Amino acid sequence: MHVALFATVLMCAPDAATSLIQTTAQPKRILHFPSEYEDGASRRGVMSWDDVWAQVATLQPASDKWFGTHEYQIMYKLMLQRWHGSAVGPKFLEIGLGCDMVYGPGASVKAWQTMLPNADLWEAEYNAACVNKSMADGTLPKDVSTLTGDQGNPEVVAHWAEKSGGNFDVVVDDGGHTNKMIKTSFDGLWPHVKQGGLYFLEDLQVGRAKHYDDTGGAAVMSDILQSWVEQLLITSAKNLPQRFPVPADVAYVLCQSDACVIGKKM
């Protein structure tokens, strides 16, 4: 029984509560509320989800995704926990290996494999030479699959889906960050996300900056997401013509500072 519910029973229904205590109480026993790991990960000898994240915080080179420039551990810790301790999956695609980062490529790969050691991990990257070098020097583990090309090109994105087989549980867009790139990749990959799957969009804070707004303000990704939220929340908005209609299989849009995650209906 949930602690709050149990307390309510004691306060509001003393006779029923007394009966419940008399029925359930046993000598030398106390009421026990199982932890989230009791019947799952800890029983199998897997470290807790909090301990996994403590380990992520020690990885070097450190990705700018968490504990610094950005705080994306907020959404990833919340949304990826469903696969903690799982012997299978998820099938996971990240756009953006980090070849243009000062700390070099592959920092997030270490983190994903620390969080989800059984993930089928795919990395898509514009810089093919960087991918080849990373594979040759061992920066990219052999069990990571790669895709190359321009995420702003619909034909390239379609090729990624075909080559990988699609059927992704998770997609993370940490690529070029221009509005057209983000929307083109989403349009091409969203149909290949499983029911109940997750699509993360990082670094949306730059959407109106000159270098990243390649739509002249006409289709900033933040505006598109806010329109989708409006349609999900307001009944009248669902029945009106929309410049940015929400895809029929979007279950929710959850946002934090600089980033959002889009969930697919089951």
N, C-alpha and C positions, 0 to 999 in steps of 0.2 A: 504494500500500500504506500502511496506517495506520502511523504512527511506532512505536507500541507493538508492533504485530505484527512489523514489520520488525526491531526490536531483539530480539524473542524468537527470530526465525529465526536471527539472528547468534549468539545465545548458545547455543541448544539444538541447532542443526543446522549446524555449521560447514561441512561439505562442501556441503550444499545451499545455504547462504548464499553460499559462494564461487562456486558455479555460477551462482547468481542474479546476483551482482555481475558476473561475467564476461559473462553473457548480456545484461544490461540496460545496463551502463555503456558510455558512449561518450566519446571524447575531447572535452574542454572542455565536458562536460555534467554536471549534478548531478541527483540525485533531487529531484523537485519535488512538493510536496503542495499541491494547489489550495486557495485560500481559498474561503469560502462564496460570494463574489461573483464569482469569476473567470469563470464561464460564465453568470452571470446579470446582476444589477443593475449591477455596475461596468462591464461590457462595453457596457451600454446607456446609460452616462453617468449612472446614478442614484447618489446618495450612499449610503454604507453605512448599515446599520441603526443602528449606534452614532452616526453623525453626525446621523441623523434625530432620535434621542433627545436629542442635545446641542442641537438646534434647538428641540425641544419645551420644554426646560428654560429657554429664553430668552423664551418667549411671555408676553405681557401682555394682559389680566390673567392671572395664573397660577392654574390650577385647584388645588384642594386635594387632587386625586387623587394627585399625585406630588411627590416632592422636598420634603416638608414635613409637613403634618398626617398624610397617608397616604403609603404607599410602593407604590402600585399599579403603578408602572412595573415591578415585579418580574414580575407575572403578565402584564401587557400586552406587555411587551417580549419575553417568552418565547413567548406564545401567538399574537400577531398577526404574527409575523415571516413566517409562511407566505405572506402577501400582499404582502410587501415587493417593490417593483419590478413588481408585477403590473399589466398594462394593463387588467384587468377586476376589478371588485368590491373588497371584499366588499359584500354587502347588509347594512347595519349599522343597528340600532335602538338608540338610547339612551333610556331612560326617565329624565327629569329634566334639564331645560334649565339649571337653576341659577338660576331666577328669585328664589329666596329667599336666595341667597348674597350676602355683603357686597360681593363684587367684580362682582356682576351676572351676567346670563345669557350663555351662549355660550362660556365659556372652554374647555370641553372640545371644543366644535365645532372651534375652531381647531386643537386638538391632534389630533383624529381626522383632519382634512383634511391636516395636516402629515405624519402617519404614513402615511396611506392616501389619497393624493390622488385616486384613482379610485374611492373608495367611493361606493356609493349610500346616502347618509346620511339617516336618518329620526330626528327628535327628537319624543318624546312628553312632554307637559307638562300638569300640572293647571291651571295659570294661563293661560287662553286670552288674557286681556288682555295679559299679558306677551309671549306668542308674537306677537300681532298687532303690538305696539309694536316688538318686535325685528325683525320682518320689514320694518316700515315705515321704521325708522331705519338699516337695513343691518347691524345686529348679527348677524342671521342671513343668511348668503349665500343668493342666490336658488336655488342648486342644492341646498339642504337642504329636504327635505320634512317637514311637521309633522303631528302628531296631538295632539288635546287631550282631556282628560277625566280621570276618577278611575281610577287603576290598580287600586284595590280593588274596582271594580265589574266583574263578569264580562262584563256586556253591553258595557261600554265597551271592554274588552280584546278582545272578539270583533270589535267594530267596527274597532278598530285593525288587526287581522289582515286583515279583509276589505278595508278601504280601501287598505292598503299592498300587498296581494297576498301577504303573508307571505313564505315562502321565504327566511328570513334566514340568513346565514352567522354573524352575531354579534348577540347581544342583551346590552345592559348595563343592569342595573337600579340606577340611582342616584336613585331616586324618593323616596317618602315614608318608606321604611325600616321601617314597621310590619310585624309578622309576617304579618298577614292580607294586606296589600298585596303583599308579596313573593310569597307562595304563590299568591294569586289571579292575579297577572300571570304567574308561571311556568306554572301549570296551563293558562292560556289561550294562552300564546305558545309553549311548548315544542313542541307539535305542528307549529308553523309554522317551526321551526328545521330547516335542511337536515341531511341525514346528514353527520356529521363536523363539524357546527357547534358553536359555543361559546355558553354562557350564563353571563355574569358577574353575581355578586351582590356589591355593595359595601356597606360600613358595617354589617356584621353584628354588630359589637361592641356595638351598642345594643339587641340583641334582648331582653334581660332588663330593660331600663330601663322605668320606669313609663310614660313617654309613648309608648313604641314597642311594648311587649308588650300588644297588644290581645286576647290569647288567655288571659290569666290563667295563663300558664305551661303551658298545655295543648298548644300547638303553636308553640313557639319555633323559628325557622328553623334555628338552630344544632343543635337536637336532631334535627330532620328530616334535616339533612345528615349528622350523625353516624350516624344510623340507616342511611342509604343507604350510607355508607362501610362500616359493619359488614356489611351484606348483600353488598356487593361483595367483601369480604375473607374472610369466614368462611363456609365451605360450609354448616355447620349452620343459620346464620341465614337462608340462602336458602330453606330448606325449612320454616321456622316461620312461623306467622301473624305479621304485622307491623302495628303501628299506623300506620307510615309506610312502606308498600312502595315500594321503589325503582322508578321507571319502567323498563319493560322495555328501552328504548333508551338508557339512560344507560350510557356506556362508562366514565366515571371522574368523580371529584370531587377536584379539587386545591385546596388551601387555603393561604393565607398569612395574615399578620396582618390581621384585619378583613374579609377577603374570600375568596370561593371562585369557582372556575369549574367548570362542569359541561359535560362533553363528550358529544356524541351519537355513537352508534355509526355506523360507515360502512355 
